[in-house]
Amino acid sequence: MKQNPIIRKDKKRTSRVLFISLAVFMAAVVGLSSCIQNGKQQTAVKGPHLEKRGDVTQLIVKGKPWLVLGCELGNSTSSSRSYLAPYWQQLKESGVNTVLAVVSWEQTEPEEGRFDFTVVDNLLEDARQNGMKLALLWFGSWKNGITSYTPLWVKKDTKRFPLAQTPEGQSLPILTTLGDETCKADAKAFAAMMHHLKEVDELHQTVIMIQMENEVGLHGHPRDYCPLAEKAFHGQVPKELTEWLTAHRDQLLPETLSAWQASGCKTSGTWEEVFGSNDRAAEIFMAWHYAAYMDRITAAGKAEYDLPTFVNAWIVQPEDTRPGNYPSGGPQAQNHDIWRAAAPHIDILSPDIYLNDFPRQLSLYARSGNPVFIPESRSGQNGAANAAYAIGAKGAIGYSPFGFERNCSDESNATFRSFYQKAGRMAPHILAAQAEGRIGAAWLKGSEPLRVKDTIRLDNVLVVCELVSSGMRNGGAPQLTGGAYDPEAIGYVIAIREKEGYLFLGSNTRVTFLPADGKGTIGLGRVIEGDFDVQGKWVDGRWLNGDEIQLRYDLLYAVKEGYSGQGLNFGRPEPSFLKVELFNY
């Protein structure tokens, strides 16, 4: 039978349509498969973690190092989304890239066994909308050594959740470290929070660090005297501690070794028999129990979602005469060995530094390979100098002023904002230089403590940094170095050796150069002002010469001292960049 040509044509068109539809379907399948594979690849990317690079430890986020330019919010700020809302944009404009925010046990588990993660979810959503990362501060059993962020059902049941006591038997508003049920309950709540965090943030990696509790330690006395603590103190020192001390004897901090040597380095006995009948033995006892308690909580959380964790220390103050004046047993510098022995799941032992001599305090927390991170300190020009020194001289993961959201827009923080903004744009250069050991920093202050000069060594070049001053030098001509220093002045410099020359970020400082081997004189071959754009690309500004780089006119004296008379002038509180190429003659 002869076919109808119209039907044949329709069949052909139908075949073509079917072929095209099949092709589209297969493409969709391939696309979906690709998306699934990409999703797997994305989730397969290692989560935020710490990684040793060169001589420093860096925080790695989505495969790249991350420099924390932080702000620790006030203790209660994050408890209300509406209260925090106006601050996000201000912080972003200030150069902040990481917000340290409290998540409290009392809000997370208002009734035992019923969890509410609204605060966490709000923080995640708002941080993502503003392009920021988060470090969550778990306020559970202790905050500043005191128990205040626990749920009401914990506070009311002191039999199940016992308190620390004075020698007279008076209860303190501080949970004892010997409360097993307390530790279990805190760990359960923290683990639940970390489980939730993994479910909602593992792919995004918005949360990059966790702080465990806050400034723990016992107030008032060197140790706890509750019945549980009394029994433990007069019992045997845990074998795990003496074995750790024995295994690490050659690397122990002097504060640990001296306490242990007082007994002849005994490996068994009571706390007083092993560490002496004194306040130091009591402090070591408390350090072991705080660290062991917090390690149990940390381990429970990491079992759910393994993120870098740190603890922060209320550091010893100049007026303190014994443990208990500061929270006894906390992660203060002298207790680091005990914390390492008892808390292997905690990654960083961090200082909260508000004292004037920032470099000296920080050096105590940068020993024995402890990664450097400052979760609480100052803002303002002082804070900018602190952050620059920590990042440039100590390879810090980052820096965070406390309560910065409340005054980030104030005029007093103008130079701090500028530092954060500039440091953020040059962060890839800073992080690469940290890992490769070609960065240094200077911290300068006109008084308390007086530190008007500092020297950075980069290979065979000594970078001599001097606080801005005014005065007369040899020969009677006006000079830009030497003379009187403003007691209120604070200066800083970050110096990075590049492939060709050096990159500087500085404020209130003059910089000159000397050969480290003392041979010849170093001159300034080229000095270029500039800045990094928002993509992190360097943009040239003025080429500086003449009056802009001539710091000394007493040339005969300068030459005798090994200087060329030229140098860099970061004479404003507002920080600025300079790129320099040097030559020898």
C-alpha positions in Angstrom: 0.0 0.0 0.0 1.3 3.4 -1.0 2.1 5.6 2.1 0.7 9.0 2.4 3.6 11.5 2.0 2.2 13.8 4.6 2.3 11.0 7.2 5.9 10.1 6.2 6.9 13.7 6.6 5.3 13.9 10.1 7.1 10.7 11.1 10.4 12.1 10.0 9.7 15.3 12.0 8.6 13.2 15.0 11.8 11.2 14.7 13.9 14.4 14.7 12.0 15.7 17.7 12.5 12.4 19.5 16.2 12.5 18.6 16.6 16.1 19.8 14.6 15.3 23.0 16.8 12.3 23.7 19.9 14.4 23.1 18.7 17.1 25.5 17.8 14.4 28.1 21.3 12.8 27.8 22.9 16.2 28.1 20.8 16.9 31.2 21.9 13.5 32.6 25.5 14.3 31.9 25.1 17.8 33.4 23.4 16.3 36.5 26.2 13.8 36.8 28.7 16.5 36.5 26.9 18.6 39.1 26.8 15.6 41.5 30.5 14.9 40.8 31.3 18.6 41.4 29.3 18.4 44.6 31.3 15.4 45.7 34.4 17.3 44.8 33.3 20.3 46.8 32.4 18.2 49.8 35.6 16.3 49.4 37.6 19.5 49.9 39.2 19.3 53.3 37.5 21.4 55.9 39.2 24.3 57.7 42.3 23.0 59.4 45.7 24.0 60.6 48.8 23.3 58.5 52.5 23.7 59.2 54.0 25.7 56.4 57.7 26.5 56.8 58.3 27.6 60.4 54.7 28.8 61.0 51.3 27.2 61.3 48.6 28.6 59.1 44.8 28.3 59.0 43.7 26.7 55.7 40.2 27.3 54.4 39.0 25.7 51.2 42.6 24.8 50.3 44.1 28.3 50.8 45.6 30.0 53.8 43.4 32.5 55.6 44.6 35.6 57.5 42.1 36.3 60.3 41.4 40.1 60.5 38.9 39.6 63.3 36.5 41.3 65.6 35.4 39.6 68.8 31.9 40.7 69.4 30.8 41.8 72.9 29.7 38.9 75.0 26.0 39.4 74.5 26.0 40.9 71.1 25.3 37.7 69.1 22.5 36.6 71.4 20.1 39.0 69.5 20.1 39.0 65.7 18.4 42.4 65.6 20.9 43.9 67.9 23.8 42.7 65.8 22.2 43.5 62.4 23.4 47.2 62.1 27.0 46.2 62.8 27.7 43.8 60.0 28.2 46.5 57.3 30.3 48.7 59.5 32.6 45.8 60.3 32.9 44.8 56.6 33.8 48.4 55.7 36.4 48.4 58.5 38.3 45.5 56.9 37.1 42.8 59.2 36.9 39.4 57.5 36.2 37.1 60.5 33.7 37.7 63.3 34.3 35.9 66.6 30.8 35.4 68.0 29.5 33.7 71.2 27.2 30.7 71.1 26.1 30.0 74.7 25.0 26.7 76.3 22.0 28.4 77.9 20.6 29.4 74.5 21.5 26.2 72.8 19.9 23.9 75.4 17.4 25.9 77.4 15.8 22.6 78.5 17.8 19.5 79.0 17.7 17.4 75.8 16.0 20.1 73.7 18.4 21.9 71.4 17.9 25.3 69.7 20.4 26.4 67.1 18.7 29.6 66.0 21.6 31.7 67.1 24.0 29.6 65.0 21.8 29.6 61.9 21.3 33.4 62.1 25.0 34.0 62.4 25.7 31.7 59.4 23.2 33.4 57.2 24.3 37.0 58.1 28.0 36.2 57.8 27.5 34.7 54.4 25.4 37.6 53.2 28.3 39.9 54.2 31.1 37.7 52.8 32.6 37.0 56.2 33.9 34.0 58.1 33.0 33.0 61.7 34.9 31.7 64.7 32.3 30.5 67.2 33.0 30.9 71.0 31.4 28.1 73.0 30.5 29.6 76.3 29.6 26.6 78.4 30.8 25.7 81.8 32.9 28.9 82.3 33.3 32.4 81.0 36.2 34.5 82.5 36.5 31.6 85.0 33.0 32.1 86.3 29.9 30.0 85.6 27.3 32.2 84.1 26.4 30.9 80.6 25.1 27.5 81.7 21.3 26.7 81.4 19.2 27.4 84.4 18.6 23.7 84.9 22.3 23.3 85.4 22.6 26.3 87.8 19.7 25.0 90.0 21.1 21.5 90.4 24.3 21.9 92.4 24.2 18.3 93.6 24.4 16.9 90.1 26.6 19.8 88.9 28.8 20.6 91.9 30.6 23.9 92.5 34.1 24.7 93.5 34.7 25.6 97.1 37.0 27.7 99.3 39.1 26.1 102.1 36.3 27.0 104.5 33.8 25.0 102.4 32.0 28.0 100.9 30.6 27.4 97.4 31.9 29.6 94.6 29.9 30.6 91.5 32.2 28.3 89.6 31.6 24.7 88.5 34.2 22.4 89.8 36.4 20.7 87.2 35.8 17.4 89.0 32.1 17.3 88.1 31.8 14.3 85.8 28.1 14.8 85.1 28.8 18.5 84.3 31.5 17.6 81.8 29.2 15.0 80.2 26.3 17.5 79.9 28.6 20.3 78.4 30.1 17.8 76.0 26.7 16.6 74.9 25.5 20.1 74.1 28.7 21.1 72.3 28.6 17.9 70.3 25.0 18.6 69.3 26.0 22.0 68.1 28.9 20.7 66.1 26.7 18.0 64.6 24.3 20.7 63.4 27.2 22.8 62.2 28.5 20.0 60.0 25.1 19.5 58.5 24.5 23.1 57.6 28.0 24.5 57.0 30.4 21.8 55.9 30.1 22.8 52.3 30.2 26.5 52.9 33.0 26.5 55.5 31.7 29.8 57.0 32.8 28.7 60.5 36.6 28.2 60.4 37.5 28.0 64.1 36.0 27.2 67.5 37.0 28.7 70.9 36.4 26.3 73.8 34.9 28.1 76.9 36.5 31.4 77.8 39.4 32.4 80.1 39.0 29.4 82.4 40.6 29.1 85.8 39.8 29.3 89.5 39.3 32.7 91.1 40.4 33.5 94.7 42.5 30.5 95.6 45.3 28.5 93.9 43.1 25.4 93.9 39.6 24.1 94.4 38.7 22.7 97.9 35.4 20.9 97.2 35.3 17.3 98.4 36.0 15.8 94.9 39.0 18.1 94.5 40.3 17.4 97.9 40.3 13.7 97.2 42.0 14.2 93.9 44.7 16.6 95.2 45.7 14.2 97.9 45.6 11.2 95.6 48.2 10.2 93.0 49.3 12.4 90.1 47.8 10.8 86.9 50.3 8.5 85.3 49.5 10.1 81.9 51.0 13.4 83.1 54.2 12.0 84.5 54.7 9.8 81.4 54.2 12.9 79.2 56.7 14.9 81.3 59.2 12.2 81.1 58.9 11.7 77.3 59.2 15.5 76.7 61.7 16.3 79.4 64.3 17.9 77.1 61.6 20.2 75.6 59.8 21.3 78.8 59.3 25.0 79.5 61.4 26.3 82.3 58.3 27.0 84.4 57.4 23.3 84.2 60.9 21.9 84.7 61.7 24.0 87.7 58.5 22.8 89.5 59.1 19.2 88.7 62.9 19.3 89.5 62.0 20.6 93.1 61.0 17.0 93.9 63.8 15.4 91.9 61.5 14.7 88.9 59.5 12.1 90.7 57.2 10.0 88.5 54.7 9.0 91.1 53.2 10.4 94.3 50.7 13.0 95.3 50.6 16.5 93.7 52.6 17.9 96.6 55.1 15.1 96.5 55.7 15.5 92.7 55.5 19.3 92.4 56.1 20.6 95.9 54.0 21.9 98.8 53.4 25.3 97.3 51.0 27.4 95.2 52.7 26.2 92.0 51.7 22.6 92.7 48.1 23.7 93.3 48.2 25.6 90.0 49.5 22.6 88.1 46.8 20.5 89.7 44.1 22.9 88.5 45.7 23.2 85.0 45.5 19.4 84.6 41.9 19.2 85.6 40.7 22.2 83.5 42.6 20.9 80.5 41.4 17.4 80.8 37.8 18.5 81.3 37.9 20.7 78.3 39.6 18.1 76.2 36.7 15.7 76.8 34.3 18.4 75.5 36.5 19.2 72.5 36.9 15.6 71.6 33.2 15.1 71.6 32.7 18.0 69.3 35.5 17.0 66.9 34.0 13.6 66.6 31.0 15.3 65.0 32.8 18.0 63.0 36.6 18.4 63.2 37.4 22.1 63.2 40.5 23.9 64.6 40.0 24.7 68.3 41.6 27.2 70.6 41.4 28.3 74.2 42.1 31.8 75.5 44.0 32.8 78.6 43.4 35.6 81.1 47.1 36.4 81.4 49.0 37.1 84.6 48.8 40.8 85.5 51.7 42.8 87.0 50.0 43.1 90.3 49.2 39.4 90.7 51.1 37.7 93.4 49.8 34.1 93.2 47.5 31.8 91.3 43.9 32.8 92.1 44.7 36.5 91.6 44.4 35.5 88.0 42.3 32.4 87.1 44.4 29.5 88.5 45.0 26.6 86.1 44.0 28.4 82.9 46.1 28.2 79.7 48.5 30.8 80.9 52.0 30.6 79.4 53.5 28.8 82.5 50.9 26.1 82.2 51.3 25.2 78.5 53.1 21.9 79.1 50.3 20.7 81.4 47.6 21.7 78.9 49.5 19.9 76.1 49.7 16.8 78.1 46.0 16.8 79.2 44.3 18.3 76.1 45.7 16.9 72.8 42.5 17.8 71.0 42.9 21.5 71.6 45.1 23.1 68.9 46.0 26.6 70.1 46.7 28.1 73.5 46.0 31.8 72.9 46.5 34.9 75.0 44.1 37.8 75.5 46.6 40.7 75.7 45.6 44.1 77.0 48.9 44.9 78.8 51.2 47.5 77.3 54.2 45.4 76.5 52.6 43.4 73.7 55.7 41.9 72.2 57.0 40.5 75.5 53.6 39.0 76.4 53.2 37.5 72.9 56.6 35.9 73.0 55.5 33.8 76.0 52.7 32.3 73.9 54.8 31.6 70.8 57.0 29.0 72.4 57.4 25.3 71.8 55.6 25.4 68.5 52.4 26.8 69.8 50.5 28.4 66.8 50.0 32.1 67.3 46.5 33.6 67.4 45.3 36.6 69.5 41.5 36.4 70.0 41.3 39.4 72.3 43.3 42.6 72.4 43.0 46.3 71.6 42.0 48.3 68.6 43.1 51.9 67.7 46.7 52.7 66.7 48.0 50.5 69.5 45.9 47.6 68.1 47.2 48.2 64.6 50.8 48.0 65.9 49.9 44.8 67.9 48.4 43.1 64.9 51.2 44.1 62.6 53.8 42.7 65.0 51.9 39.5 65.6 51.4 38.8 61.9 54.8 39.9 60.7 57.1 39.0 63.5 55.4 35.9 65.0 53.6 34.4 62.0 50.2 34.8 63.6 47.1 33.2 62.2 45.3 36.5 63.0 44.3 39.1 65.4 41.0 40.3 67.0 40.2 43.3 69.1 37.4 42.8 71.6 34.1 44.6 71.3 35.2 46.3 68.1 31.7 46.4 66.7 30.8 49.1 69.3 33.4 51.6 68.2 34.7 50.5 64.8 33.4 53.7 63.1 34.9 56.0 65.7 37.6 58.5 64.7 39.9 56.9 67.2 39.9 53.7 65.1 40.6 55.4 61.7 44.1 54.1 61.6 43.1 50.6 62.8 40.5 50.4 60.0 43.1 51.5 57.5 45.5 48.8 58.7 42.9 46.1 58.4 41.8 47.3 54.9 45.4 47.4 53.7 46.4 44.1 55.4 43.4 42.4 53.8 44.3 43.5 50.3 47.9 42.3 50.8 47.0 39.2 52.7 48.2 36.7 49.9 51.6 38.4 50.1 51.7 38.2 53.9 50.7 34.6 54.0 53.1 33.5 51.3 55.9 35.4 53.1 55.1 33.8 56.4 55.3 30.3 54.9 58.6 31.1 53.2 60.2 32.9 56.1 60.7 36.3 54.3 58.7 38.6 56.6 59.4 40.6 59.7 57.9 43.3 61.8 58.7 46.1 64.2 56.7 47.4 67.1 57.5 50.9 68.5 56.2 52.9 71.4 57.1 56.3 72.9 56.5 55.1 76.5 55.3 52.3 78.7 57.4 50.6 77.6 59.8 52.9 75.8 60.8 51.1 72.6 61.8 53.7 70.0 64.0 51.5 67.8 63.7 47.9 66.5 65.6 45.9 63.9 64.3 43.4 61.4 66.7 41.1 59.6 65.8 39.9 56.1 68.7 37.8 54.7 71.8 40.1 54.6 69.9 43.3 55.2 69.2 44.9 58.6 66.0 47.0 58.4 66.4 49.6 61.2 63.1 51.0 62.3 62.8 54.1 64.4 59.7 55.8 65.9 59.0 59.2 64.2 60.9 61.9 66.1 62.0 65.5 65.7 65.3 67.1 66.5 68.8 68.1 65.4 71.6 65.7 64.5 75.3 66.2 64.1 76.1 69.2 61.9 73.2 71.3 62.9 71.0 70.6 59.9 67.3 69.6 60.5 67.0 65.8 60.5 64.2 63.3 60.3 65.9 60.8 62.7 67.0 61.2 66.3 65.9 63.8 68.8 62.7 63.7 70.9 60.0 61.1 70.7 56.3 61.8 71.4 55.5 59.6 74.5 52.0 59.0 73.0 53.4 57.9 69.6 53.0 54.3 68.4 54.5 53.0 65.2 54.9 49.7 63.3 56.3 48.2 60.2 55.7 45.0 58.3 58.6 44.2 55.9 58.5 41.5 53.2 61.3 40.5 51.0 60.1 40.1 47.4 61.7 38.7 44.3 62.9 42.1 43.4 63.3 44.4 46.4 61.1 44.8 49.5 57.5 45.6 50.3 56.7 47.7 53.4 53.5 48.6 55.3 54.2 51.1 58.0 53.0 53.9 60.2 54.8 56.5 62.4 58.2 55.0 61.5 61.4 55.9 59.7 63.3 53.0 58.1 67.0 52.9 57.2 69.2 50.0 56.1 72.5 48.4 57.1 74.3 45.4 55.6 74.1 42.6 58.1 77.8 41.6 57.4 78.9 45.2 58.0 80.4 45.5 54.5 79.7 48.5 52.3 76.7 50.8 52.4 73.1 50.2 51.3 71.5 52.9 49.1 67.9 53.3 47.9 67.8 52.4 44.2 64.1 52.9 43.7 61.2 53.9 46.0 57.6 53.7 44.8 54.5 54.6 46.7 51.4 52.6 45.9 48.6 50.4 47.0 46.8 47.1 46.3 43.4 47.2 44.6 40.5 45.2 45.7 41.7 42.2 43.6 45.1 42.4 45.4 47.0 43.8 42.4 49.7 46.3 43.1 49.1 49.8 41.6 52.1 52.2 41.4 51.8 55.7 42.8 54.5 58.3 43.1 58.1 57.5 42.5 59.8 59.0 45.6 63.2 60.7 45.7 64.9 63.9 47.0 63.3 65.3 50.1 60.9 62.4 50.4 63.7 59.9 51.1 66.6 62.0 52.5 66.4 61.5 56.3 69.8 62.7 57.2 72.1 65.6 56.0 75.0 65.0 58.3 76.4 62.7 55.7 79.9 62.3 57.1 78.5 61.1 60.4 76.0 58.9 58.7 78.6 57.2 56.6 80.8 56.6 59.6 77.8 54.9 61.2 77.3 52.8 58.0 74.2 54.6 56.7 73.6 56.3 53.3 71.5 59.1 54.9 68.5 57.9 52.9 65.5 56.0 54.1 61.7 55.5 54.2 59.4 57.9 55.9 56.1 56.5 57.2 55.4 59.7 59.1 51.6 59.7 59.4 49.5 57.6 61.7 47.7 56.6 58.5 49.6 53.5 57.3 51.0 53.4 53.8 52.8 51.1 51.4 56.2 51.5 49.9 58.1 49.3 47.5 61.9 49.5 47.6 64.8 48.2 45.6 68.2 48.5 47.2 71.8 48.5 46.0 75.2 48.3 47.7 78.2 50.6 47.2 
